[in-house]
Structure formats: structure tokens, C-alpha cells
């Protein structure tokens, strides 16, 4: 076992992209070290008040189990399922990164700048999969839930616009904050690692390392330290 562990660690730390960046204790911190070799600009921290405001819209993904239902017909004889390849890296590559506050105290959702908004919404009761999640506390019980009805929370402009396209009504924008962007901050990092991964053998050490480095970086920018 020890010999096998040694061989794994030896191959890992001698990967050129990791050896050049220097080793770290976790996968996420290792991804950050590698990314720093691609970084050509400074990323400022948010003011504590702005950071606290935006964290009201910072949640993970949903983990409910849905009961699938499909009834075949002549028009739809079969159900197709899809898996998105490298979804997190794709988003990191194709969307600009918000990094400085542009405006505060907004009462309308901007169409030109990414932002976070405190709003009251009405999610129709007929929605089987409601799109907007909130943190709900009852006594010592706290869960991330996706309710229907009228309620208030914080979400990004993209979440709200998507929810509207499904039938959700925004009743009131209490406040909002928009950001300037610094361009496609992760584009070169993702393109380089994804190209290396495509050249690797499926399931090989190289393949797994490049995948982990791409998927583990983004969360580092949401750490509350």
C-alpha cells in the first residue's frame, strides 16, 4: 500500500504543470497555484459590506431527487438524456468575470452589467421544479429549499432572468448591485488544461489531474477568509 501511494504521489508531483507551479495541500489550492501562472492582472477583494451583500446569493447546486416521468408517443418515441462535458470549465471560459462594484442601491435589474439583487418574487404553485432557492431556518433546522409562492431572497441577474423566462414574476426589486468585469479571466487557463486533457488517455492520471484542476479552481474565489 505504501509503495502504491508513493508511486501515485510521485507521478502527481512530477506532472510538469504542477511541478512548475509548486505543490499544495489540497486540490483546490493546487488549482489556484497553477492558475497564478496564467494570471496577468490583480484581482481586488470586495469591501466587507459588499462581500456580505453578495454572499446572500451564494449557494451550491440543488440535490433533490426527482421522480422521472416519460410517456412515449408517435411524436416522441424515446427519451434522450445528455451529460454536459466540463460544464464548470465551459462557464469559466465563456463568461466574463465580475470583480469591481459598478453601482449600488439599484431598483431595476440591469440588462448591461452582471449583478446581485434583493427581490420579492412570485413562483407559481404549478411549477414542478421551482428555479429559485433560498436558505430557510426554522428553529435549529436550516435547509436550502426551492419553494413556490411569494417570498424574498437574493439572486444574480442571470438566475432571475432565467426564472422569469419560466413564468416567475418579480414583484419588487428592493436593492441591487452591479459589477464591472475584467474580461475572460479564466479563458487561457481552461483552454490550456482542456487541450492537455483531450490529448490524454481517457481515465489516465493526466486526464484525471487536468479535470480536477479545471473543476476545483472556481470555488476558491468564493472562500470566506
Kinemage of the C-alpha trace (Angstrom):
@kinemage 1
@onewidth
@group {chain A} dominant
@subgroup {mainchain}
@vectorlist {calphas} color= white
{ca unk a 1} P 0.000 0.000 0.000
{ca unk a 2} L 2.759 2.427 0.919
{ca unk a 3} L 4.624 1.689 -2.291
{ca unk a 4} L 1.462 2.247 -4.343
{ca unk a 5} L 0.775 5.535 -2.538
{ca unk a 6} L 4.362 6.656 -3.123
{ca unk a 7} L 4.097 5.927 -6.857
{ca unk a 8} L 0.836 7.880 -7.096
{ca unk a 9} L 2.279 10.895 -5.263
{ca unk a 10} L 5.490 10.719 -7.286
{ca unk a 11} L 3.615 10.835 -10.589
{ca unk a 12} L 1.334 13.593 -9.299
{ca unk a 13} L 4.044 15.943 -8.056
{ca unk a 14} L 6.180 15.374 -11.143
{ca unk a 15} L 3.428 16.400 -13.531
{ca unk a 16} L 5.055 19.320 -15.421
{ca unk a 17} L 2.189 21.750 -14.812
{ca unk a 18} L 2.194 21.001 -11.053
{ca unk a 19} L 5.968 20.869 -10.707
{ca unk a 20} L 6.240 24.298 -12.337
{ca unk a 21} L 3.552 25.842 -10.085
{ca unk a 22} L 4.724 24.233 -6.850
{ca unk a 23} L 2.802 21.725 -4.755
{ca unk a 24} L -0.132 22.473 -2.429
{ca unk a 25} L -2.025 20.537 0.244
{ca unk a 26} L -5.471 20.362 -1.404
{ca unk a 27} L -6.756 20.021 -4.943
{ca unk a 28} L -8.388 23.462 -4.830
{ca unk a 29} L -5.274 25.214 -3.536
{ca unk a 30} L -3.226 23.329 -6.133
{ca unk a 31} L -5.547 24.589 -8.876
{ca unk a 32} L -5.078 28.135 -7.579
{ca unk a 33} L -1.292 27.779 -7.671
{ca unk a 34} L -1.415 26.573 -11.262
{ca unk a 35} L -3.828 29.365 -12.198
{ca unk a 36} L -1.462 32.009 -10.781
{ca unk a 37} L 0.983 31.137 -13.556
{ca unk a 38} L -1.665 32.263 -16.056
{ca unk a 39} L -2.741 35.397 -14.163
{ca unk a 40} L -1.666 38.715 -15.684
{ca unk a 41} L -3.700 41.156 -13.557
{ca unk a 42} L -4.569 41.820 -9.926
{ca unk a 43} L -7.949 40.741 -8.557
{ca unk a 44} L -9.163 43.146 -5.841
{ca unk a 45} L -11.128 41.968 -2.820
{ca unk a 46} L -14.620 43.283 -2.157
{ca unk a 47} L -15.310 45.673 0.698
{ca unk a 48} L -16.667 43.644 3.676
{ca unk a 49} L -20.136 45.199 3.301
{ca unk a 50} L -20.294 44.403 -0.411
{ca unk a 51} L -18.938 40.917 0.225
{ca unk a 52} L -21.639 40.284 2.835
{ca unk a 53} L -24.350 41.515 0.452
{ca unk a 54} L -23.289 39.311 -2.452
{ca unk a 55} L -22.957 36.220 -0.240
{ca unk a 56} L -26.706 36.389 0.237
{ca unk a 57} L -26.911 34.985 -3.296
{ca unk a 58} L -24.059 32.489 -2.926
{ca unk a 59} L -25.280 28.889 -2.710
{ca unk a 60} L -24.372 25.498 -4.056
{ca unk a 61} L -26.376 23.422 -6.509
{ca unk a 62} L -29.581 21.569 -5.792
{ca unk a 63} L -29.505 17.925 -4.726
{ca unk a 64} L -33.156 16.827 -4.654
{ca unk a 65} L -34.192 13.540 -6.183
{ca unk a 66} L -36.858 13.945 -8.880
{ca unk a 67} L -39.162 11.173 -9.990
{ca unk a 68} L -38.822 10.975 -13.771
{ca unk a 69} L -41.915 10.584 -15.918
{ca unk a 70} L -41.999 9.939 -19.651
{ca unk a 71} L -44.792 8.627 -21.806
{ca unk a 72} L -43.791 7.550 -25.295
{ca unk a 73} L -45.821 8.758 -28.267
{ca unk a 74} L -45.537 8.704 -32.046
{ca unk a 75} L -44.094 12.221 -31.925
{ca unk a 76} L -41.703 11.459 -29.039
{ca unk a 77} L -40.955 7.716 -29.184
{ca unk a 78} L -37.966 7.844 -26.860
{ca unk a 79} L -36.414 9.970 -24.133
{ca unk a 80} L -32.970 11.407 -24.751
{ca unk a 81} L -30.642 12.180 -21.843
{ca unk a 82} L -27.480 14.257 -22.048
{ca unk a 83} L -24.396 14.902 -19.955
{ca unk a 84} L -22.696 18.264 -20.382
{ca unk a 85} L -18.956 17.845 -20.841
{ca unk a 86} L -16.904 20.053 -18.484
{ca unk a 87} L -19.753 22.432 -17.605
{ca unk a 88} L -17.876 24.443 -14.943
{ca unk a 89} L -14.818 24.944 -17.192
{ca unk a 90} L -17.097 25.933 -20.090
{ca unk a 91} L -18.735 28.664 -17.986
{ca unk a 92} L -15.344 29.870 -16.750
{ca unk a 93} L -14.086 30.103 -20.316
{ca unk a 94} L -17.068 31.794 -21.953
{ca unk a 95} L -18.328 34.277 -19.323
{ca unk a 96} L -16.584 37.451 -18.156
{ca unk a 97} L -15.508 37.661 -14.511
{ca unk a 98} L -17.101 40.363 -12.297
{ca unk a 99} L -14.567 41.928 -9.955
{ca unk a 100} L -15.320 45.574 -9.053
{ca unk a 101} L -18.514 47.266 -7.895
{ca unk a 102} L -20.102 49.401 -10.605
{ca unk a 103} L -23.269 50.621 -8.845
{ca unk a 104} L -25.287 50.055 -5.665
{ca unk a 105} L -28.832 50.686 -4.492
{ca unk a 106} L -30.496 49.752 -7.786
{ca unk a 107} L -34.258 49.262 -8.012
{ca unk a 108} L -34.247 47.807 -11.519
{ca unk a 109} L -32.410 44.813 -12.944
{ca unk a 110} L -29.659 45.899 -15.319
{ca unk a 111} L -29.514 44.459 -18.824
{ca unk a 112} L -25.903 45.540 -19.356
{ca unk a 113} L -23.966 44.523 -16.235
{ca unk a 114} L -23.810 41.383 -14.064
{ca unk a 115} L -25.306 41.909 -10.633
{ca unk a 116} L -26.903 40.621 -7.443
{ca unk a 117} L -30.402 41.678 -6.398
{ca unk a 118} L -32.576 41.539 -3.297
{ca unk a 119} L -36.073 40.908 -4.658
{ca unk a 120} L -39.527 39.631 -3.826
{ca unk a 121} L -40.762 37.044 -6.310
{ca unk a 122} L -43.880 35.036 -7.013
{ca unk a 123} L -43.144 31.471 -8.080
{ca unk a 124} L -46.323 29.810 -9.440
{ca unk a 125} L -47.645 26.821 -7.499
{ca unk a 126} L -47.847 24.755 -10.693
{ca unk a 127} L -44.061 24.664 -11.085
{ca unk a 128} L -42.876 21.085 -10.509
{ca unk a 129} L -39.230 22.207 -10.308
{ca unk a 130} L -39.136 25.768 -8.875
{ca unk a 131} L -35.969 27.564 -10.091
{ca unk a 132} L -35.074 29.887 -7.183
{ca unk a 133} L -33.555 28.610 -3.952
{ca unk a 134} L -33.416 30.257 -0.531
{ca unk a 135} L -31.898 29.442 2.832
{ca unk a 136} L -34.749 28.645 5.226
{ca unk a 137} L -34.326 28.500 9.001
{ca unk a 138} L -36.894 27.157 11.442
{ca unk a 139} L -35.553 26.849 14.970
{ca unk a 140} L -32.327 24.860 14.700
{ca unk a 141} L -33.331 23.499 11.296
{ca unk a 142} L -31.717 25.170 8.268
{ca unk a 143} L -32.054 23.989 4.697
{ca unk a 144} L -31.565 25.251 1.153
{ca unk a 145} L -35.019 24.901 -0.382
{ca unk a 146} L -36.811 25.738 -3.642
{ca unk a 147} L -40.312 26.932 -2.700
{ca unk a 148} L -43.313 28.204 -4.624
{ca unk a 149} L -45.408 31.217 -3.666
{ca unk a 150} L -44.341 34.733 -2.709
{ca unk a 151} L -41.010 35.107 -0.914
{ca unk a 152} L -37.916 37.291 -0.764
{ca unk a 153} L -34.275 36.485 -1.431
{ca unk a 154} L -31.080 37.414 -3.256
{ca unk a 155} L -30.145 36.089 -6.666
{ca unk a 156} L -27.948 37.012 -9.603
{ca unk a 157} L -29.373 38.722 -12.672
{ca unk a 158} L -28.903 35.532 -14.716
{ca unk a 159} L -30.898 33.446 -12.229
{ca unk a 160} L -33.702 35.996 -12.157
{ca unk a 161} L -33.888 36.362 -15.930
{ca unk a 162} L -33.996 32.586 -16.327
{ca unk a 163} L -36.699 32.321 -13.667
{ca unk a 164} L -38.750 34.985 -15.480
{ca unk a 165} L -38.489 33.015 -18.719
{ca unk a 166} L -40.121 30.074 -16.917
{ca unk a 167} L -43.026 32.102 -15.536
{ca unk a 168} L -41.719 33.555 -12.265
{ca unk a 169} L -42.846 37.130 -11.541
{ca unk a 170} L -40.531 39.691 -9.932
{ca unk a 171} L -42.821 41.725 -7.682
{ca unk a 172} L -40.279 44.174 -6.301
{ca unk a 173} L -36.555 44.924 -6.535
{ca unk a 174} L -35.594 46.100 -3.041
{ca unk a 175} L -31.943 46.760 -3.898
{ca unk a 176} L -29.295 45.693 -6.336
{ca unk a 177} L -25.573 45.821 -7.002
{ca unk a 178} L -23.817 45.548 -10.353
{ca unk a 179} L -20.207 44.817 -11.226
{ca unk a 180} L -17.570 45.827 -13.718
{ca unk a 181} L -15.826 42.915 -15.393
{ca unk a 182} L -12.167 42.200 -16.070
{ca unk a 183} L -12.724 40.129 -19.172
{ca unk a 184} L -12.355 36.384 -19.589
{ca unk a 185} L -10.127 35.832 -16.593
{ca unk a 186} L -10.023 32.013 -16.783
{ca unk a 187} L -10.057 31.576 -20.571
{ca unk a 188} L -6.354 30.846 -21.118
{ca unk a 189} L -6.189 28.573 -18.047
{ca unk a 190} L -9.170 26.495 -19.164
{ca unk a 191} L -8.163 26.330 -22.827
{ca unk a 192} L -4.654 25.146 -21.913
{ca unk a 193} L -5.777 22.466 -19.463
{ca unk a 194} L -8.676 21.283 -21.617
{ca unk a 195} L -6.370 20.894 -24.611
{ca unk a 196} L -3.950 18.882 -22.457
{ca unk a 197} L -6.818 16.730 -21.215
{ca unk a 198} L -8.039 15.998 -24.748
{ca unk a 199} L -4.551 14.756 -25.610
{ca unk a 200} L -4.514 12.442 -22.562
{ca unk a 201} L -5.701 8.852 -22.463
{ca unk a 202} L -9.216 8.572 -21.014
{ca unk a 203} L -9.003 7.604 -17.333
{ca unk a 204} L -5.242 8.149 -17.142
{ca unk a 205} L -3.518 10.109 -14.378
{ca unk a 206} L -3.061 13.056 -16.725
{ca unk a 207} L -6.749 13.016 -17.664
{ca unk a 208} L -7.869 12.978 -14.025
{ca unk a 209} L -5.414 15.669 -12.894
{ca unk a 210} L -6.398 18.117 -15.641
{ca unk a 211} L -10.073 17.521 -14.920
{ca unk a 212} L -9.621 18.150 -11.199
{ca unk a 213} L -7.551 21.286 -11.776
{ca unk a 214} L -10.277 22.750 -14.021
{ca unk a 215} L -13.189 21.834 -11.742
{ca unk a 216} L -11.573 22.791 -8.439
{ca unk a 217} L -10.453 26.379 -9.083
{ca unk a 218} L -13.665 28.418 -9.195
{ca unk a 219} L -14.731 27.674 -5.622
{ca unk a 220} L -11.527 29.194 -4.267
{ca unk a 221} L -12.859 32.600 -5.280
{ca unk a 222} L -15.855 32.197 -3.005
{ca unk a 223} L -13.949 31.355 0.181
{ca unk a 224} L -14.881 33.452 3.198
{ca unk a 225} L -11.499 34.111 4.823
